[in-house]
Amino acid sequence: MLIALVGATGTGKSALSLDLAERLRSSGRPAEIVNADAMQLYRGMDIGTAKLPVSERRGIPHHLLDELDVTDEASVEWYQRRARTVIDEVHGRGAVAVLVGGSGLYVSSVLFDLRFPGTDPAIRARYEAVGEAQGPGALFRLLRDRDPLAAEKIGSTNIRRLVRALEVGELTGEPFSARLPDEAARWRPSAIVGVRDDREALVERLDARVERMWRDGLVDEVRGLLAHGLERGVTAGRAIGYAQAAAQLRGELTESDAIETSAALTRRYARRQVSWFRRYPDVRWVRSGDPGGVEAALDTLDA
């Protein structure tokens, strides 16, 4: 069986996944956790992604953590193939696969029968040139004119995803949003549990989390990653918190400005996550930190 735990960043999905896996294990049903957070795929990106250290994983197998170097470009197509292979292996061992993360398109690529078109280097290069010369806002306006739904879901800052949506639209003649999950067929039988919180409580928690990242040494972590090519990373180099810490190290932002910018971007990202996962069908929603969350998740598995 496959169960997905989804929701905005900071809602406690990791803690719930560990509690659920322990309960399943105690009842004779082994469980293994599969990461669906795009930035936790990268080696060395630990503090800014709230990646669980091995010592806190309670002996539960975790997959798709530390798969890539920061100079590697992650893609949804690659992730879909890799995650589905891992999940099939987990099921082959007779275990429950628990997919955990807040990267909406990555989660969707596993749960739903989404198929991805190829690429055209010339088309992609043309849109990348627009983004380089005019910034992400120009790409966002282009996409909003052609595919408002996709523009709303992607937002106005993610150059890479904006370029991809424009490329797919031009390649296929169909809006990119047509490939996003509304009533898409499931890849495998699966249950979905969503974790949510009141907006005010979540904002407070996210702001505190960003400040804690800086206290816990994010800037030193970024300094080490810069030596390994972080700024050359198309995906990793733009991660929230990492890009701002790098700007701080270059003297382009003060520490307070870097923290404030990261917090604002994190809040915006969380709003997009909430909107994305609300579209999923048949989600069992639980409150962040609710001790009944494990029981609710178990109910979805047994339904």
N, C-alpha and C positions, 0 to 999 in steps of 0.2 A: 504494500500500500504506500502511496505517496501523500504526504500532508505538507501543505505550505503554510508558514507563519509569515504574514506580511503586515506592513504598516509603515508609518513614518519613522524616520530616524529618531532615536531616543525614547521609544515607547516601551522598550523592555523585551524585544523579540528574542534576544539571545538568552536571557534568563529564563523565559518561558520555554524555549527549546530545550534547555538543559533539564528543567523540571519535568517536561514531558518525556524526554528520552529516559530519564531515571525511572519514572513511573512505569513506562513500557518495559524497561529492563527488569524491574522488580516483579512484573507480572509474567515474565518469561517470554516477552516479545522484544528482542534486541532492536535498537534503533541507532541510526547513524545520521549525522547532520551534514547537510550540503549547503555551502555558502552561496548566497545570491546577492551579495553586496559587491558591486563592481570594483571598488577600491581595495577591498580586502583580498582581492586576487594578487595584489602586488607585494613582493617581498620587501620588508623594511618599512612599509607603511602601516605602522601599528598604533601609535598614539592617536593620530588624527582620524583613524577609522574605528576606534574603540574595538580593535581586534582582541578577542579573548586569548590570553597567553595559555600555553599548553597546561600550565599548572592549575588553571581554573576551568578546564574542560571536563573535569570529573571522570576522566577515563573514557569518555564517550568519543568514538571516532569522528573526526571532522574532515571534510573534503573541500577542495577548491579554495584553500587558503594558501597564500605564498606560492602561487603558480607562475607568476610572471615577473620579469625584471621591469624596473620603472621605465625603461626605454622601449618596452614592448607596447604595441597597440592592441588593446582589447577590442573585440568586436562582438556584437550580439550573436552573429552567425557562429563564431568560434565557441562562444560560451554555450550556446544551445547544444552543439555537438558534444562538447566536453561534459557538460552537466548530465545530459541524458545517458551518456556512456557510464558515468559514475553511478547514477541512480539505478540503471539496469544491473550493475555489479552489486550494489547494495541489496537489491531485491534477490539477486542470485544467491546471496548468502542467507536469505531468509529473514532479512531485517526490514524494518520500516524506514523509509527515507524521509527525513524531515528537512524540507527546503526552507531556508531562513534568509530573509533579506528584504531590503527596501528599494532595490533597483528595479523599477517597474517593468521595463522592457525585458530585462534579463529574466525576471520571474515569469513573465508572460511567454517568453520564448520556450520555456520548459513546459509550462502547464498547458498551453494551447497549441493547436496545430497551425502555428505561424510558419510561413515559408518566406525566405528572403531572396530577393533577386540578386543578380550579380552586380558588378560594378563597372563603371566606365571611367578610366583614368582622366580622360579629357574633360568630361562633364564635371567630375569631382574637382579637378584642378581649377576649372573656371569659377566654381562657387567658392573654393578655398581662397582664390585670389580676391574675390569680392570681400570675403571676411577679413582678409589680411589688410586690404586697403581701406575698407569702410567700417570695419568692426562687425560684431554679431548683430547689432541692430538692423543693419541693412539686409542681412540674411533673414532675420525674423520678419521684416516687413514683406520681403519677397514671398516667404512661406505663408504669411498671414493672408496675402492676396490670393494665393493659389489653394491653400488648404488650411482654413482657419482652425479646424479642430486639432490638426497636428501641431500648429503653432502654439495653441493654448497648452497642449500637453507637454511640449518640449520646453517652452519658455524662451526668453530672449537672450540668454547668455551662453548657452551650450553650442559653440560653433560647430563642433564635430557632428552632433546630432542634427543640427539645422542643415548642414551640408548634405548629410546622408538623406534626410527627408526630401530635400530638393532634387538630389540625384535620383532617388527612387521614383519620384513623381515624373521626372523627365524621361527616365528609362521605360517606365511601364505605362505612362499615360493615365495612371490611376493615382488618386491621392494617397499619400503615405498613411493617413489615418484609416484608410480602408483595411490596413493590415494590423491595426491595433485591436485588442480583444474587446468585443462586446458580446457576441454570441458565437465566438469561434469554438470549434469542437475541441474537446480535451485530447491531449496526447495519450494519457493514461488515466485510469480511474484515480481521482484525487479529491482530497478535501482541502478547503481553504479556511484558515482562521486568521482574522484580522485583529490587530491590536491597536487601540485608539485611546486618546485622552482628550480632555477639555483643552481648547486652544490655549487658554491662559496658562494652565499648568504645563503644557508642552513647551510653550515659549520660554517660560521661566527655566525649565529643565535644560532646554537647548542652549540658552545663554550661559547657564552655569557650566554646561559641558564644554563649551568653547573656551571659556576662561580656564577651566581645569586642564584642557589640552596644553595651553601655554605653560601653566604651572608644572605640568608633568614632563615638560621637555620637548615639546613639538619643534621648537626652533632648532634645537640640537639635532633632532631626528632629521629635519629637512637639510641641515648643513651637511650631514653625512650622505644623504641621498643626492644632493647636488653633485657630489664628487662621483656618483655613479650615473650621472646623466639625467637627473630628474627633469631638468628644463627642456631636454630633448624629447621627453615622453609626451606624445600627443594626448594620451588619456591621463596618465598619472600626474603630469605636470600641471594640469588644470584643476586638480582636485581641490575642493573647498578646504581651506585651512592651509594646505600645502602651498598653493600659489601665493597666498597672502604672507605666509611665513617667509617664503623665498623673496618676496618683495621687501619685507622687513630687512632681511639680510643684505639686500642690495642697497638699502638706504632709501627706498622709494616710499615706504610707509613707516610710521612710528609703530611701536608695539601696540599702543592703544588703538590706532587706526586699523592695524591688521586684525586685531581681535574684534573690533566693532564691525568691520567689513565681513569677516568670516561668519559672525553671528547673524548678520542680516541675510547673507546668502544661504545660511543653513535654515533659517526660518522660511525663506522663500522656497527652498528645495522641499522642506517638509510639507508645505501647502500643496505643492505639485504632487507629492507622493500620496497625500490624502485623496486628492481628486482622482488620481490614477486608480487606486485600489477600490474606491467607491464604485467604479464601473464593473468590477468583477461580479459575476453571478454567484449566488449561493454561498456567500461568505458568512461565517459565524463570527460575529464581532464580540470581542471581550474588552474589558477595561484594562488599561495599563496597571500592572501590579495586582490585579484581582487574583486572590488565591484560588478562585473558582475557574481560572483560565485553563488549567490543566484538565479539569473535568470536562469543560466545554470542548477542548481539543480531542479528548478521548471519545466524547460522544460523536464527534464528526467522523472519527475513524470507524466507529461501530455502527454508524447509521446504514 
